[in-house]
Amino acid sequence: MTTTLISHTVGSLQTSLLSAFTAHFVELCAGASDGLDIEARYDRLARKSDSELAAIGLNRSDVAQAALTGRCN
């Protein structure tokens, strides 16, 4: 009886740890993906001329914030 109880407890602990690891890994991947999206928006905005930025309501100093918030075309 004791062996079965210990085995069940260890199995539950392993399942919990695996679930926690998986959840953190998924969050890490989502964060990395968000970072790559921000980088792409920043690069796209940084390549625009001042007049192109003005046409979408931005100036050069707004580029980083717009890339971070997604406020860009």
C-alpha positions in Angstrom: 0.0 0.0 0.0 2.8 2.4 0.9 4.7 1.8 -2.4 1.5 2.5 -4.4 0.9 5.8 -2.5 4.5 6.9 -2.9 4.5 6.0 -6.6 1.2 7.9 -7.2 2.6 11.0 -5.3 5.8 11.0 -7.3 3.9 10.6 -10.6 1.6 13.5 -9.6 4.6 15.6 -8.8 6.3 14.8 -12.1 3.1 15.7 -14.0 2.8 19.0 -12.1 6.4 19.9 -12.8 6.0 19.0 -16.5 2.9 21.1 -16.7 4.7 24.1 -15.0 7.7 23.7 -17.3 5.5 23.5 -20.4 3.5 26.6 -19.3 6.7 28.6 -18.8 8.2 27.4 -22.1 5.0 28.5 -24.0 5.2 31.9 -22.3 8.9 32.2 -23.3 8.1 31.4 -26.9 5.2 33.9 -27.0 7.5 36.6 -25.5 10.2 35.8 -28.1 7.6 36.0 -30.9 6.3 39.4 -29.5 9.9 40.6 -29.5 10.4 39.6 -33.1 7.2 41.4 -34.1 8.3 44.6 -32.3 11.7 44.4 -34.1 10.0 44.0 -37.5 7.7 47.0 -36.8 10.6 49.1 -35.7 12.7 48.2 -38.8 9.8 48.9 -41.1 9.1 52.3 -39.5 12.8 53.3 -39.2 13.2 52.8 -43.0 10.4 55.3 -43.7 11.2 58.9 -44.6 10.1 61.8 -42.3 7.3 62.6 -44.7 6.1 59.0 -44.8 6.1 59.0 -41.0 4.2 62.3 -40.9 1.6 60.8 -43.2 0.8 58.2 -40.6 0.9 60.7 -37.7 4.4 59.9 -36.5 7.7 61.6 -36.3 11.2 60.1 -35.9 11.1 60.3 -32.1 7.8 58.3 -32.1 9.2 55.3 -33.9 10.3 53.2 -30.9 7.1 53.8 -29.0 5.0 53.1 -32.1 6.8 49.8 -32.7 6.4 48.8 -29.1 2.6 49.6 -29.0 1.9 48.4 -32.5 0.7 51.9 -33.5 2.0 51.9 -37.1 1.0 51.1 -40.6 
